[in-house]
Amino acid sequence: MKKIDVLYEDNHLLVVVKPINIPVQEDSSGDEDLLTILKNYLKEKYNKPGNVYLGLVHRLDRPVSGVMVFAKTSKCASRLSEQIRNDKFNKIYYAVVTGNIKEKGLLEDYLLKDKKNNIVRVDKNGKKAVLEYKKIKTINNLSLVEIKLHTGRSHQIRVQFSNNGNPLYGDQKYNKNSHVKEQLALFAKKLEFYHPITNELLTFEVDLPDREPFNIFKKKKRD
């Protein structure tokens, strides 16, 4: 069983760092998934018989790593989902996009999912997708951007930046110039929400990965 970095745990919540290339839940690949790994972790830690409840309230694409929260009770799952619907669940992503993007911007599109081919496209018949971003730095025609999501559509960040002319580095689906060996440069860096029981504001933030191309910007920051 893969070891997962646990950032926070109480009787109601479990906050972890999702590794890259692990599906959040069981899919057709049959590969080990994060939800099952965490259920087994809880089962072993607390010596629980039978099935363990763990509520999935938000998702990250398989090639995306970063901070995620899971609910240990159905009540907490319901309250976290309500925060997401009311835009009180703050998700901050960092991505490396191609090109020298504008300093900041708001992207609004309508996205339609093709479930058969598991791709998403911009289409007036789709669901509204909104995000805002600000550029941190541009190096070698790659820009590090901080992204705040206002909606949680499938592949939203990847499709919207591609449609904007700045596809993500290493995006095999939406960047025609990416190479097979490149890893998608999208990272869930920060999560902020209200504790579903105590109503305390909780903030979890982790460092950027050391892998390419994030390490380009980390090295430059230290110089």
C-alpha positions in Angstrom: 0.0 0.0 0.0 1.4 3.4 -1.0 2.2 5.8 1.9 0.2 9.0 1.8 1.2 12.2 3.4 -1.5 13.1 6.0 -1.6 16.9 6.8 -4.5 16.8 9.2 -6.9 14.3 10.8 -9.6 14.5 13.5 -12.9 12.6 14.0 -14.5 14.4 11.1 -11.9 15.1 8.5 -8.9 13.7 6.7 -6.6 16.1 4.8 -3.9 14.5 2.6 -1.5 15.2 -0.3 -2.6 13.2 -3.3 0.4 11.8 -5.3 0.6 12.1 -9.0 -0.7 9.4 -11.3 -3.1 7.8 -8.8 -6.8 7.9 -9.5 -8.9 9.5 -6.7 -11.4 6.6 -6.9 -11.6 3.2 -8.6 -11.7 3.4 -12.3 -11.5 1.1 -15.4 -7.7 0.9 -15.1 -8.0 -1.2 -12.0 -5.0 0.6 -10.5 -4.7 1.3 -6.8 -6.9 4.4 -6.0 -6.6 7.0 -3.3 -10.0 6.4 -1.7 -9.3 2.7 -1.2 -5.8 3.5 0.2 -7.1 5.9 2.7 -10.0 3.6 3.8 -7.4 0.8 4.4 -5.3 3.3 6.3 -8.2 4.2 8.6 -9.2 0.5 9.0 -5.7 -0.4 10.1 -5.0 2.6 12.3 -8.3 2.3 14.3 -8.6 -1.5 13.9 -12.1 -1.1 12.4 -14.0 -4.2 11.3 -16.1 -4.1 8.1 -16.4 -1.2 5.7 -15.0 2.3 6.6 -16.9 5.4 5.5 -14.9 8.1 3.8 -16.7 10.7 1.8 -15.3 12.1 -1.5 -16.4 15.7 -1.8 -14.0 17.0 -4.5 -11.7 15.5 -7.1 -8.3 15.9 -8.8 -7.5 14.5 -12.2 -5.3 11.4 -12.1 -2.1 13.3 -13.3 -2.7 16.1 -10.7 -1.2 16.1 -7.2 -1.8 18.2 -4.2 -4.1 18.9 -1.2 -7.4 17.1 -0.8 -9.9 16.8 2.0 -12.1 13.7 2.7 -15.1 13.5 5.1 -15.1 10.8 7.8 -18.9 11.1 8.3 -21.8 11.7 6.0 -22.8 14.8 7.9 -19.4 16.4 7.2 -19.5 15.3 3.6 -22.9 17.0 3.2 -21.7 20.3 4.9 -18.4 20.4 2.8 -20.4 19.8 -0.4 -22.7 22.8 0.6 -19.6 25.0 1.0 -18.4 24.0 -2.5 -21.9 24.9 -3.9 -21.8 28.3 -2.1 -18.2 29.1 -3.2 -16.9 29.0 0.4 -14.5 26.2 -0.4 -11.3 27.9 -1.6 -9.1 25.9 -3.9 -5.8 27.4 -5.1 -3.9 25.7 -7.9 -0.5 26.4 -9.4 0.2 25.5 -13.0 2.9 26.0 -15.5 1.5 27.2 -18.8 3.1 27.8 -22.2 3.9 31.3 -23.3 4.3 34.7 -21.5 0.7 35.0 -20.3 -0.9 38.3 -19.2 -0.2 39.4 -15.6 -3.7 38.4 -14.4 -7.1 37.5 -15.9 -10.5 36.0 -15.5 -11.5 33.2 -17.8 -15.1 32.4 -18.4 -16.2 29.6 -20.8 -18.9 27.0 -21.3 -17.6 23.5 -21.1 -19.1 20.3 -22.5 -17.8 16.9 -21.6 -17.6 14.1 -24.1 -17.9 11.1 -21.7 -17.2 8.5 -24.4 -13.7 10.0 -25.1 -13.1 11.6 -21.7 -12.4 15.0 -23.2 -13.9 18.4 -22.6 -14.4 21.2 -25.1 -15.6 24.7 -25.1 -19.2 24.7 -26.3 -22.1 27.2 -25.8 -24.3 24.2 -24.8 -22.0 23.3 -21.9 -21.8 24.4 -18.2 -20.4 27.7 -17.2 -16.7 27.5 -16.0 -15.0 30.5 -14.2 -11.5 30.9 -12.9 -9.2 33.8 -12.1 -5.4 33.7 -12.3 -2.3 35.8 -11.6 1.1 35.3 -13.1 4.0 34.6 -10.7 6.9 34.6 -13.1 7.8 33.8 -16.7 11.0 31.8 -17.5 12.0 30.3 -20.9 8.5 30.9 -22.4 6.8 29.1 -19.5 4.7 31.0 -17.0 4.0 29.9 -13.4 0.4 31.0 -12.5 -1.7 30.9 -9.4 -5.3 29.9 -10.1 -8.5 30.3 -8.0 -11.4 28.2 -9.2 -14.9 29.6 -8.9 -16.5 26.4 -10.5 -15.4 22.8 -10.4 -15.9 21.5 -13.9 -14.1 18.4 -15.2 -10.6 19.3 -16.7 -11.6 23.0 -16.3 -8.2 24.5 -15.8 -6.6 22.5 -18.6 -9.3 23.3 -21.1 -9.7 26.9 -20.3 -6.0 27.7 -20.5 -5.7 25.7 -23.7 -8.6 27.7 -25.2 -6.8 30.9 -24.0 -3.8 30.0 -26.1 -1.7 29.0 -23.1 -2.0 25.2 -22.7 -0.5 23.5 -19.6 3.0 22.1 -19.8 2.9 18.3 -20.2 -0.9 18.1 -20.9 -1.2 15.1 -23.1 -4.9 15.8 -23.8 -5.0 19.5 -24.5 -1.5 20.6 -25.4 -0.6 19.3 -28.9 3.1 20.2 -28.3 3.6 18.3 -25.1 6.0 15.3 -25.1 5.0 11.9 -23.8 7.6 11.9 -21.0 6.4 15.2 -19.6 4.3 15.3 -16.5 1.2 17.5 -16.4 2.3 20.7 -14.5 -0.8 21.3 -12.4 -0.7 21.2 -8.6 -3.4 21.7 -5.9 -1.3 23.9 -3.6 -3.8 25.3 -1.1 -7.2 24.4 0.4 -9.3 26.6 2.7 -12.7 25.8 4.1 -14.7 26.0 7.3 -14.6 23.0 9.6 -18.0 21.4 9.2 -18.6 21.0 12.9 -16.6 23.8 14.7 -17.0 26.3 11.8 -13.3 27.2 12.3 -11.5 28.4 9.1 -8.9 25.8 8.2 -6.1 26.5 5.7 -3.7 23.9 4.3 -0.9 24.8 2.0 2.1 22.8 0.7 5.3 23.6 -1.2 5.5 23.2 -5.0 6.9 19.9 -6.1 10.6 19.5 -6.9 9.8 17.9 -10.3 10.0 19.6 -13.7 9.0 22.2 -14.6 8.1 23.6 -11.2 11.7 23.2 -10.1 12.7 25.8 -12.7 10.8 28.5 -10.7 11.9 27.2 -7.3 15.6 27.4 -8.3 15.3 30.9 -9.6 13.5 32.0 -6.5 16.5 30.9 -4.4 19.1 32.6 -6.6 
